[in-house]
Amino acid sequence: MNLRQMAGDFSELTAPKRIVVAMSGGVDSSVAAALLVKAGHDVVGMMMRLWSEPETDLRVSHNRCCTPDQIADARRVAQQLDIPFFVLDSKEIFYQAVVQPFIQEHEKGRTPNPCIECNRTIRFNYLLEQAMAVDADYLATGHYARIRQNAGQFQLLRAHDLNKDQSYVLHVLGQRELARSLFPVGGYRKEEVRKLAQEFGLTVAEKSESMDLCFLADGNYRRFLDERTIYPSQPGLIETSNGDVVGQHQGLSNHTIGQRKGLGIALGRPMFVISKDVKRNVLTIGSRDEVMQSQLHANRINWLSGEPPAEEFRTEAKIRYRANAMPARVKNVGKDEATVVFDQPVFGVTPGQGVTFYDQEVCLGGGIIVNEEQL
């Protein structure tokens, strides 16, 4: 198996290569490292120590991506594989690039996906530069996605395991990043990766996964925001779409578009969050039909090829990490802006989340969903 076969492409590359693996102490990045070592490459393990909340009398705080146990697990795997292992102090850049925008977006009533910003600025910019600084040819990660070279360009493909596919949060990459990146586990299903970990004898083979935001001490993002935002949560009115006041919320940051549970009201019929008005501090709710939208607007559009496929084109658009990709038409309205019109109304279009475009298995690019007035 050659290098690009493991990344989803069958073009020939000469081995061995010097490859930095972004290690997390988890099973996916550990297997990625093991596969590359087995293939005969010069592998170096790197782990970033990311910002976490300060420790208090009530809580011990470590970033969940790099707790002392995670670092110890990654170091132990590196020792098993007989590869160098380094920990980079990345706390400040992570706070500035990921945590601060997370807080600021919530202050504006939006619901950001910090994993997108982490990939945009930290993993495939800062960490990639660190890898290149030690003369690496590639940066490898444990992401579930694939890379293919086609007609002189690199394409980002969905993972074989669609339940684990992470192309949604990787739409921020470009040709430079794809040319220097490898996703060794992208061609495997999760259960196959665990089996490989067992076959390699890795100590993390049965390790569970963490899905919470990594920089939260206790997983409570509402408490986190209340302690750090310049606009702490304030009670406000809950209104229906026709302006009837039906209750009171305890802070807009407690709610997201499409939310049904936790509204604290009973109207005898299912009600969902439609919108959040930051200026008025009002939460608007309505029926499921009122949450459905036929189009959205996005900015910060990134095309992985460097250019949009056309001024207007058909696609499948995915509006959340766990959402299904839905048939749609994309109309370009600017250099990094677009309007997406769906064939059928979709549920829960949320400003701040990413929207990603696909042509079958190929990820074309994506952007950040915005309110119409932001364009």
N, C-alpha and C positions, 0 to 999 in steps of 0.2 A: 504494500500500500504506500503510495507516494504522498507528498505533503498536501497537495491540493485535493486528493481523493478524500482525505480526512476532513477537509473543509467544504466538500461538496462539489469539487471540480476535478476533472480527470486529465487536465493538461500536465505536461511533464515539467517538473522542477528538479534541479540537481540537489541532492542531499550530500552531506549534512548541512544544516543551517543553524545559525545561532538564534534561539527563540526564547524570549521572555514570556513566562506564563504568569498571568495575574491570578495569584492564589488567594483563596478566601478561607481555607480550612474546610471547605465543603466537598461533597463527593464529585460534583461536576468539574470543578477546576482541577481537582486532584487527578481525576481520570484523564483530563486533557493533558496534564503534565506527563502522566505515565505513558500515554499513547505516543507522545512525541519522543520520550526517552527510548521507548521500545523501537521506534522507527530509526533510531541512531542519531538524533539531533543533539546539538549542544544546548541544553536547556538550563535556564536560570529562573528561579522562582522569585517573584516580587509580590509583596503585600503592602497595601496602603493602610496607614493608621489614620483613620478619619475622625472628624470632629464628633464629639458626643456632648450631651448635657453635663454640666458640672455636677460632681457628687454632692449630695446633701445628707443630713442626718436621716432622712426618710428613704433615700434610695441610693443604690450604688449604680453608677452610670458608666457604660461603655458603649461605643458604637457597635451595633449587632453584627456588622460585617467584620469587626476586628476586635472582639473581646480577647482578653488574655487566653481564654480557652481556644478561641479560633486561631489565634496566632500560634499557640502551642501545637494545635492539630496540623496547621500548614507546615510548620517547621519539622514536625515528626514525619509527615509525608515526604518532604524534601530529603530528609535523612534516609528514609527508606529507598528513595529513588537515586540517592547519591548525587544530588544537584545542589548548587549554591542557593541560598535563600536570604533575601534582604527585606527589611521592613522600612518603608518610606514614611516620614512624617509629613502627612498631607492634610493635616487638620485645618489649617488656615485657608487654603485654596478651596477645600471642600465646603467650608462654612460660607465663604463668599460666593461660590458658584452654584451651590445647591440649597443650603439652608436658608440664606437670606432671601433668595427669590421665592422659596416656598412660603415664607412668612409674608412677603410683599404681595404675592398673588392672592393669598387668602384675605389680606386687607382690602383687596379690590373686589372681593366677592367671587373669586374664581377658585377652581379646584385643580391645582397643578399635579403633574406626575413627576416627582423628583428623580425617578430613574432615568427619564429622558434627558434631563439636564445633566445628570451624572455622566451618562454616556457621551453627551455632547462635549462637555468641558473637562471632565476628570479622566475617565477611562481611555477614551480614544483621542485625547489631546495631551493632557498633562502626563498620564502614564505612558502613552505611546512615545512621547518625547524622552521620558526617562529610559525607556527601552532602547531607543535609538542612540542615546548617550553612552550606552555600554556596547555599542556596535552590534545590536541585534538586527537580524533581518526581518523578524516578525514579532508581533505581540499576539499571544494566544490567550483566549479566555474560555470560560465554561459556558458561554451563551449557547442556547439552542437556536441556531440559525446556520445557514450555509453560505458559502461564497463560490461563485462560478465566474470564470473568465470566458467572455463571449465576444467575438469580433473586436478584440482589442480593448474591451471594457470589462470592468468587474461588476458583477451583479450580486445583490443580496437576495437570498432565497429563504423561504420559510423552512423551518426544521422538518425533518421527517415525522417527528412526534408533534403533531399539531396541538396537542394539549399542553405542550411545554414551549411552543414556538415563541421566541422573543424578538422577532423581527420588528414588531410594533415599537419597541423602545430603542431599536437600532436604526430607525429611519433617518437619524441625524448624521449618519456617516456619508462620506464622499469617496471619490476615487482614490485619493491619497490614503485614507484610512483603510479602505477595503484592500488596497494593494499590499498593505503591511499587516493585515489582521488574519488570524486563523481561528476557526471555531471547531476544534477537533471532535466535540461530542454532538455536533449538529446533525450528523447523519445517523444517530442512534436514538432509540426510544429510552425513556428514563429507566425502565426496568433492565434494559441492556447495559446501561451505564453502571447501575448498581452491581450487576453481575460481573462486569469488567473490573470494578473496584475489588470485588471479592477475589477474582482470579489473580489480580496484581497483589493481593494481600494487603491492601491499604487499610489502615486503621479506621478510616472514616466511612467505610462501605455502607454501614447501616445508619449513618448520621441523618437526623431529620432536617427538614428545611424550615427556614424562618421567612415569613411573608410580610412581616410588619416593616414600617419605615425604620431604616437602620439607625437613625440618629435619635430616636425617641427612647428615653430611659425606661418607660413603662408601657409603650405602645399607645399612649393616650395623646393623640395629636391635638385634641381640643384643649386639654390642660396646657400642653406645650405652647400653643398659640396664645392663650390667655396670658401666659407669663412673659411673652416676648413681643407681642404686637403693640404698635402705638395706638391701636384702637381695640382695647380689650372688649370682650363680648359684653353686649348690653341687651337686656330684654327689649323686645319690640313686638309689633303686631304681626299676627298671621292673618292674611286676607285671602279670600277667594278671588278668582280672576275677574269677577264683576264688582270687586271692591268691598264685599261684606267682611267685616271683622269677625273672625271665628275663634280667636285664641291669641296666645302670646308665646313667642319663642324666647329662648334664653341666650341667644347669640347666633348670628348668621353662620359663623364658622362651624357650628354644630350640624349643618345641613348641606346637602348636595342635590343637584338636579336629579329628579326621578325618585328621590327617597320617599318611601311610604311609611315605614315604621319609625317610631320615636318622635312623632309630631306632637303627641300629647293632646290630641283632640279626637272626638268621635262624632262624626256627622251622619252615621248610618250608611255610608258608602265609602269605598276606597278613595283616598285622596293622596296626591303626590305633589312633591315640590316642583313648581314650574319655573320660578325665577327668584333671585335675591336682589333686592334694591338696597345697595349699600348706603346711598345718600339718605334714604328715608328709614333705613333699618327695618325694612318690611320683607317678610317671607310670603310669597304668593303660592297658593296651592290650587289644585284643580283635579279634574278627572284624568284617567290615563290617556284619553284621546287628546287632551290639552297638552300633555307632555310630548306627544309625538311631533316630530318636525320633518319637513320635506327637504330642507336645505340647511347648510351651515356655512359659515365663513371661517377662514383660517389665515394666519400669517406665519412668519418665520418658516416659510415653506423651504424644504431642502429636497432637491432631486438628486438621487444617488448617482445618476449618470452625468450630472452637471447641468442638464437642460431638461425642461418638461417634455414629455412625449409629443405633445402638440398643443396648440392654443386652446383646443377643447378636445376632450377624449373620454372614452368610456373606461370605467375601472370598477374595482370592488374597494369600498372604503370601510375602514375599521375605526370606530370612534372611542373604544376603550380596549385595554389589554385583553379582557375576557369577553369582549363582544364578538359576534360573528361579523365577517366582512360582508357588506351589502352592496348590491349593484347600484351604480351611481354614474353621474356625468360630472367631470371637473371642468370648470371654466376659469382660465387664468385671468386675473384682473390686475396683475402687477408683477413686479420682479420676484417678490417673495410672498405673494398673496393669492388666494384662490377662493372661489365659491364652489361648493359641492352640492349638487342636486340629486337626491335619491329617487330611485324608481318608485319606492314605497316609503311612507313616513317611517322614521326610526325613533326608538325610545331613548330618552335620556341624553340628548346632545348637551355636553357640559363644557362651558368656557374654561379654559385652562388645561383640559385634557388634550392628548394628541389625536390627530386623525392621520391614518396611514393608508396609502394607495397601493393596490396590487394589480398585476396582470398575471392571473393564475398564481404560480408559485413565486413569481418575481415581485419583490418589494420595489416600487418605483420611487418612493419618497414619502414625505408627510410634512405636517406642520402642527401648529397649536391652534385649537378652536378658540375663537374670540367672539365677543358680542359684535353685532353689526356696526355699532358706532365706533368701534376701534379701527375699522378699516379706513 
